[in-house]
Amino acid sequence: MQDSLDFSIIEHGSHAYEQACLLRDEMLRKPLGLSLFDEDLDAESGFIHVVGLDEAGAVQAYLHLKPIDLEVVKMQQVVVAPHLQGRGIGRKLVNFSEEHARGAGYREVILHSREVVMDFYAALGYRKEGEVFMEVKLPHYRHRKEL
Ligand SMILES: CC(C)(COP(=O)(O)OP(=O)(O)OC[C@H]1O[C@@H](n2cnc3c(N)ncnc32)[C@H](O)[C@@H]1OP(=O)(O)O)[C@@H](O)C(=O)NCCC(=O)NCCS
C-alpha cells in the first residue's frame, strides 16, 4: 500500500475539490447523522484547499485554511482516508499547509480540535486554549500555533 501522497493546492469547485467533499462527508459528517452538502460550500470559495493525492490521482487527504485576517488562517476539515491513517500523512498534510500559509504571509494558524484528536494537534505543536465547547455535536477545544 502507498504511504506517501503528493500534496498540492487545488481550486474550489474543481474535480479534486468535489472528491475531497465526498471524503469529508464520509468521515466528518455522516457518522454524526449530518450531510456536508447541507452546508454552504460556496462560502469556501476564498479558502485555501489542500489535498494529498495518491499515484492514481485520487484524493486521500484534505484540509482547508480559512483566512480570518491578513495574518491568521483557521485550519478546518482535516481528514486522512481511514486506510492511510497512522503513517505520518496527517503530519505531512499539516506541515505542507503551514509552509504554504507562511509563504503567503500568514503568521498564525488557529483551529477547533475535536476532543478525541487533540493529541494529534499537540504532536504538531498546537497549543490548547480555554475551556471545552460544543460544535457540530462534539466537544472541541480552541488551539493555535504561530508560524
Ligand atoms: C486526525 C487525523 C487527520 C490524523 O491523521 P494521521 O495521518 O493518522 O496522523 P499521523 O500518522 O500523521 O500522526 C501524527 C501524530 O499525531 C498522533 N495522532 C494521530 N492521530 C491521532 C489521534 N486520533 N489521537 C491522538 N493522536 C493522534 C500520532 O500518534 C502521531 O504522533 P507522533 O508523530 O508523535 O508519533 C486522522 O486520524 C483523521 O482523519 N481522523 C478522522 C477525522 C478527524 O477527526 N479529523 C480531525 C477533526 S478536528
The ligand as an SDF file (V2000), in Angstrom:
LIG
                    3D

 48 50  0  0  0  0  0  0  0  0999 V2000
   -6.6450   13.1230   12.8530 C   0  0  0  0  0  0  0  0  0  0  0  0
   -6.0620   12.5700   11.5370 C   0  0  0  0  0  0  0  0  0  0  0  0
   -6.1510   13.6510   10.4610 C   0  0  0  0  0  0  0  0  0  0  0  0
   -4.5920   12.1910   11.7930 C   0  0  0  0  0  0  0  0  0  0  0  0
   -4.0020   11.7450   10.5690 O   0  0  0  0  0  0  0  0  0  0  0  0
   -2.8940   10.5830   10.5610 P   0  0  0  0  0  0  0  0  0  0  0  0
   -2.3020   10.5290    9.2040 O   0  0  0  0  0  0  0  0  0  0  0  0
   -3.4790    9.3550   11.1090 O   0  0  0  0  0  0  0  0  0  0  0  0
   -1.8180   11.1860   11.6190 O   0  0  0  0  0  0  0  0  0  0  0  0
   -0.2450   10.9390   11.6490 P   0  0  0  0  0  0  0  0  0  0  0  0
    0.0290    9.4950   11.3830 O   0  0  0  0  0  0  0  0  0  0  0  0
    0.4360   11.9390   10.7830 O   0  0  0  0  0  0  0  0  0  0  0  0
    0.0770   11.2600   13.1660 O   0  0  0  0  0  0  0  0  0  0  0  0
    0.8730   12.3630   13.5790 C   0  0  0  0  0  0  0  0  0  0  0  0
    0.9650   12.3290   15.1020 C   0  0  0  0  0  0  0  0  0  0  0  0
   -0.3280   12.5160   15.7120 O   0  0  0  0  0  0  0  0  0  0  0  0
   -0.6770   11.3850   16.5140 C   0  0  0  0  0  0  0  0  0  0  0  0
   -2.0910   11.0580   16.2580 N   0  0  0  0  0  0  0  0  0  0  0  0
   -2.6260   10.8090   15.0640 C   0  0  0  0  0  0  0  0  0  0  0  0
   -3.9560   10.5810   15.1680 N   0  0  0  0  0  0  0  0  0  0  0  0
   -4.2330   10.6900   16.4730 C   0  0  0  0  0  0  0  0  0  0  0  0
   -5.4290   10.5630   17.2040 C   0  0  0  0  0  0  0  0  0  0  0  0
   -6.6090   10.2780   16.6180 N   0  0  0  0  0  0  0  0  0  0  0  0
   -5.3710   10.7530   18.5400 N   0  0  0  0  0  0  0  0  0  0  0  0
   -4.1900   11.0420   19.1180 C   0  0  0  0  0  0  0  0  0  0  0  0
   -3.0140   11.1690   18.4760 N   0  0  0  0  0  0  0  0  0  0  0  0
   -3.0390   11.0070   17.1620 C   0  0  0  0  0  0  0  0  0  0  0  0
    0.2310   10.2570   16.0470 C   0  0  0  0  0  0  0  0  0  0  0  0
    0.4790    9.3430   17.0970 O   0  0  0  0  0  0  0  0  0  0  0  0
    1.4780   10.9980   15.6210 C   0  0  0  0  0  0  0  0  0  0  0  0
    2.2860   11.3130   16.7480 O   0  0  0  0  0  0  0  0  0  0  0  0
    3.8740   11.0540   16.7060 P   0  0  0  0  0  0  0  0  0  0  0  0
    4.3810   11.6100   15.4020 O   0  0  0  0  0  0  0  0  0  0  0  0
    4.3630   11.7920   17.9170 O   0  0  0  0  0  0  0  0  0  0  0  0
    4.0000    9.5760   16.7730 O   0  0  0  0  0  0  0  0  0  0  0  0
   -6.8090   11.2930   11.0840 C   0  0  0  0  0  0  0  0  0  0  0  0
   -6.7660   10.3410   12.1070 O   0  0  0  0  0  0  0  0  0  0  0  0
   -8.2660   11.5210   10.6850 C   0  0  0  0  0  0  0  0  0  0  0  0
   -8.5540   11.7950    9.5370 O   0  0  0  0  0  0  0  0  0  0  0  0
   -9.1920   11.3340   11.6460 N   0  0  0  0  0  0  0  0  0  0  0  0
  -10.6240   11.4340   11.3710 C   0  0  0  0  0  0  0  0  0  0  0  0
  -11.0630   12.8300   11.0610 C   0  0  0  0  0  0  0  0  0  0  0  0
  -10.8440   13.7890   12.2030 C   0  0  0  0  0  0  0  0  0  0  0  0
  -11.1860   13.5140   13.3460 O   0  0  0  0  0  0  0  0  0  0  0  0
  -10.2560   14.9560   11.8740 N   0  0  0  0  0  0  0  0  0  0  0  0
   -9.9530   15.9980   12.8310 C   0  0  0  0  0  0  0  0  0  0  0  0
  -11.1150   16.8810   13.0360 C   0  0  0  0  0  0  0  0  0  0  0  0
  -10.7190   18.1630   14.2510 S   0  0  0  0  0  0  0  0  0  0  0  0
  1  2  1  0
  2  3  1  0
  2  4  1  0
  2 36  1  0
  4  5  1  0
  5  6  1  0
  6  7  2  0
  6  8  1  0
  6  9  1  0
  9 10  1  0
 10 11  2  0
 10 12  1  0
 10 13  1  0
 13 14  1  0
 14 15  1  0
 15 16  1  0
 15 30  1  0
 16 17  1  0
 17 18  1  0
 17 28  1  0
 18 19  1  0
 18 27  1  0
 19 20  2  0
 20 21  1  0
 21 22  1  0
 21 27  2  0
 22 23  1  0
 22 24  2  0
 24 25  1  0
 25 26  2  0
 26 27  1  0
 28 29  1  0
 28 30  1  0
 30 31  1  0
 31 32  1  0
 32 33  2  0
 32 34  1  0
 32 35  1  0
 36 37  1  0
 36 38  1  0
 38 39  2  0
 38 40  1  0
 40 41  1  0
 41 42  1  0
 42 43  1  0
 43 44  2  0
 43 45  1  0
 45 46  1  0
 46 47  1  0
 47 48  1  0
M  END
$$$$
